[in-house]
Amino acid sequence: MRLQTLRGLLPLALAACGSGSPHDTAAPAADADVIVIGGGLAGMTAARAAREAGASVILVERQPELGGSARFAGSWLAAGTEAQAALGVEDSPEQALAEWAEATGGDPDDPVVEAFLEASAGALAEAVALSGEPVSAVTADADCGTTARKHWVDAADLAGTLAAAVDAPWTGWTATALDLEASPLGVTVEPTAGGEARVLHAPAVVVAAGGFARNLDAVLAQDPWLADADPVPEAAPANTGAWLSLADGLAWQNEGRYGIYVHSTPDFRPGFEGEALLVLGTERSLIVDASGRRVADESLSLTFDLAPVLAELDDPRLFALFPASVWPDVRATVPGYDWADPAEPEHLSGGELVDAGAAWFFDDLDRAAEVLGIDGATLAATVARYDELAHAGEDADMGKAPEDLVPFDDDRLGVVPLVPGIAKSFTGLSVDERARVRDAAGAVVPGLYAAGESVGMLGTPAVGTGFAGSATAVFRLGEVAGAEAAAFAAE
Ligand SMILES: Cc1cc2nc3c(=O)[nH]c(=O)nc-3n(C[C@H](O)[C@H](O)[C@H](O)COP(=O)(O)OP(=O)(O)OC[C@H]3O[C@@H](n4cnc5c(N)ncnc54)[C@H](O)[C@@H]3O)c2cc1C
């Protein structure tokens, strides 16, 4: 009998087995071999792996539909792949390991990293096969190292395939508590829309409930410097950390490592205030702080590496200054999850930002300095130096690539204020290489597994400040967690 048809009977069944009754000494019956909490990329992958290992699975997802952020995760890091070989890109897990520290700020000596990179090509091949579409591109981006190893996958099709394979998911239910003393383990679930709570039991539980970018209190607890910088979320609405209560008594790792971009300006559209508008082309701007000084190689705005620079500033205001020759190309875009209407244009121009009061176009630097509240002489000196570097074709100060050095030449410029955008969790529950969750004392909790952003992607502090293309880690650890949970349940 399919689980859906059982659902109406569950309260009776649970009452009959005395779940939660103080007079009942018998162990509660298991409702499944494995309970997976969260139906994003990690949870759906874990459910698939557990089922393929022969386990019965209940997947609990608080949203009305499965998927989480899976359909957005288009870029995947992998080393030594068929797609790279076809393009003549020489790469290997060893080479990726050699670039790991530079790309992620993490420790390449952690055996988890080596195992991940070894497995990355296989994980990518599997994901690509599930998506039904070939890798569309392989790009070289600093957040994946210096070699072209960011693979572009049809994430929407992959998400659809994984969702369709989950049998009778418990969508619209939120897991609110874990009973780790119970045997089998207990998971309290409540209808997300409100209603009576139930307790489900299984020998093994996988927590795959995503990150918490939209839970500002929780992020600030780890990254307090953000409080003054007016951050915006760059993660999907589901990332509220609705699972953090499950983490009580469990060990946490890589604290303070949140993937934060600095390439957004606050959205101004009615109903979207406080959301992120991603400004495209910031690598070709000159980014200055409130004192009028240049802060970094502007291409760091495309990675998570500009946030640490911002964190060090006393005044966290940053401005992207675009030469007049670049300004017509400047676009702002809304993250895919935020489009209100498919008929809306995908991009807003710099001019539209100016019309909305979200950006400025100035005819001279003095006026810019006055409006921005920056010392005019300092700003003029910064722009003059930048022009000098651009004309020389070499950024002797910050090392930006010559093609991104565009001189201002005249005094006209467009200006967009930049705020940090909280995108990804590289911190989370502490797990071992088998996705087993550790308790506060560091001991493995029997039967409890975790994967995905809930463990900070890779599940080790060796992820450092993080990397793009981390979907590979989410997918792979999801598989490990599902298979391990099924094996534990079978024991
Ligand atoms: C616009 C956008 C673009 C992105 N692009 C990329 C990219 O190109 N490459 C890349 O690697 N990554 C990218 N990411 C990030 C990537 O999508 C995520 O890191 C990844 O999908 C996380 O998967 P997950 O399963 O761990 O979490 P999620 O996808 O967040 O899934 C967790 C699920 O758990 C559910 N849940 C939470 N709490 C509970 C609870 N208590 N009970 C029941 N259910 C619960 C949530 O509703 C959610 O559906 C992008 C993200 C966004 C938003």
The ligand as a Tripos MOL2 file, in Angstrom:
@<TRIPOS>MOLECULE
LIG
   53    58     1     0     0
SMALL
NO_CHARGES

@<TRIPOS>ATOM
      1 C1         19.1670   31.6210   -7.2160 C.3       1 LIG1
      2 C2         20.1250   30.5700   -6.7280 C.ar      1 LIG1
      3 C3         21.1460   30.1420   -7.5650 C.ar      1 LIG1
      4 C4         22.0420   29.1770   -7.1130 C.ar      1 LIG1
      5 N1         23.0160   28.7460   -7.9570 N.ar      1 LIG1
      6 C5         23.8590   27.7750   -7.5650 C.ar      1 LIG1
      7 C6         24.8150   27.2440   -8.4520 C.ar      1 LIG1
      8 O1         24.8760   27.6240   -9.6170 O.2       1 LIG1
      9 N2         25.6600   26.2750   -7.9780 N.ar      1 LIG1
     10 C7         25.5860   25.8080   -6.7070 C.ar      1 LIG1
     11 O2         26.3640   24.9510   -6.3290 O.2       1 LIG1
     12 N3         24.6580   26.2650   -5.8670 N.ar      1 LIG1
     13 C8         23.7970   27.2320   -6.2610 C.ar      1 LIG1
     14 N4         22.8480   27.6930   -5.4130 N.ar      1 LIG1
     15 C9         22.7730   27.0910   -4.0780 C.3       1 LIG1
     16 C10        22.1910   25.6990   -4.1760 C.3       1 LIG1
     17 O3         20.9960   25.7650   -4.9060 O.3       1 LIG1
     18 C11        21.9390   25.1760   -2.7730 C.3       1 LIG1
     19 O4         23.1250   25.2540   -2.0220 O.3       1 LIG1
     20 C12        21.5000   23.7260   -2.7670 C.3       1 LIG1
     21 O5         20.4730   23.5070   -3.7050 O.3       1 LIG1
     22 C13        21.0630   23.3900   -1.3460 C.3       1 LIG1
     23 O6         20.4280   22.1510   -1.3250 O.3       1 LIG1
     24 P1         19.8620   21.5870    0.0500 P.3       1 LIG1
     25 O7         19.0770   20.3910   -0.3110 O.co2     1 LIG1
     26 O8         20.9340   21.4470    1.0330 O.co2     1 LIG1
     27 O9         18.9200   22.7440    0.6160 O.3       1 LIG1
     28 P2         17.5620   23.3640    0.0560 P.3       1 LIG1
     29 O10        17.5010   23.3440   -1.3960 O.co2     1 LIG1
     30 O11        17.3960   24.6630    0.7490 O.co2     1 LIG1
     31 O12        16.4690   22.3500    0.5650 O.3       1 LIG1
     32 C14        16.1410   22.2350    1.9210 C.3       1 LIG1
     33 C15        14.6720   21.9420    2.0100 C.3       1 LIG1
     34 O13        14.3620   21.6300    3.3680 O.3       1 LIG1
     35 C16        13.1030   22.1800    3.6760 C.3       1 LIG1
     36 N5         13.0290   22.3390    5.1310 N.ar      1 LIG1
     37 C17        13.6930   23.2310    5.9020 C.ar      1 LIG1
     38 N6         13.3900   23.0430    7.1980 N.ar      1 LIG1
     39 C18        12.5250   22.0090    7.2410 C.ar      1 LIG1
     40 C19        11.8630   21.3500    8.3110 C.ar      1 LIG1
     41 N7         12.0490   21.7150    9.5820 N.pl3     1 LIG1
     42 N8         11.0290   20.3410    7.9970 N.ar      1 LIG1
     43 C20        10.8200   19.9650    6.7010 C.ar      1 LIG1
     44 N9         11.4310   20.5540    5.6520 N.ar      1 LIG1
     45 C21        12.2890   21.5510    5.9320 C.ar      1 LIG1
     46 C22        13.0800   23.4950    2.9100 C.3       1 LIG1
     47 O14        11.7640   23.9250    2.6970 O.3       1 LIG1
     48 C23        13.8060   23.1260    1.6220 C.3       1 LIG1
     49 O15        12.9120   22.7310    0.5930 O.3       1 LIG1
     50 C24        21.9230   28.6310   -5.8210 C.ar      1 LIG1
     51 C25        20.8910   29.0480   -4.9930 C.ar      1 LIG1
     52 C26        19.9890   29.9990   -5.4350 C.ar      1 LIG1
     53 C27        18.8760   30.4060   -4.5370 C.3       1 LIG1
@<TRIPOS>BOND
     1     1     2 1
     2     2     3 ar
     3     2    52 ar
     4     3     4 ar
     5     4     5 ar
     6     4    50 ar
     7     5     6 ar
     8     6     7 ar
     9     6    13 1
    10     7     8 2
    11     7     9 ar
    12     9    10 ar
    13    10    11 2
    14    10    12 ar
    15    12    13 ar
    16    13    14 ar
    17    14    15 1
    18    14    50 ar
    19    15    16 1
    20    16    17 1
    21    16    18 1
    22    18    19 1
    23    18    20 1
    24    20    21 1
    25    20    22 1
    26    22    23 1
    27    23    24 1
    28    24    25 2
    29    24    26 1
    30    24    27 1
    31    27    28 1
    32    28    29 2
    33    28    30 1
    34    28    31 1
    35    31    32 1
    36    32    33 1
    37    33    34 1
    38    33    48 1
    39    34    35 1
    40    35    36 1
    41    35    46 1
    42    36    37 ar
    43    36    45 ar
    44    37    38 ar
    45    38    39 ar
    46    39    40 ar
    47    39    45 ar
    48    40    41 1
    49    40    42 ar
    50    42    43 ar
    51    43    44 ar
    52    44    45 ar
    53    46    47 1
    54    46    48 1
    55    48    49 1
    56    50    51 ar
    57    51    52 ar
    58    52    53 1
@<TRIPOS>SUBSTRUCTURE
     1 LIG1         1 GROUP 0 **** ****
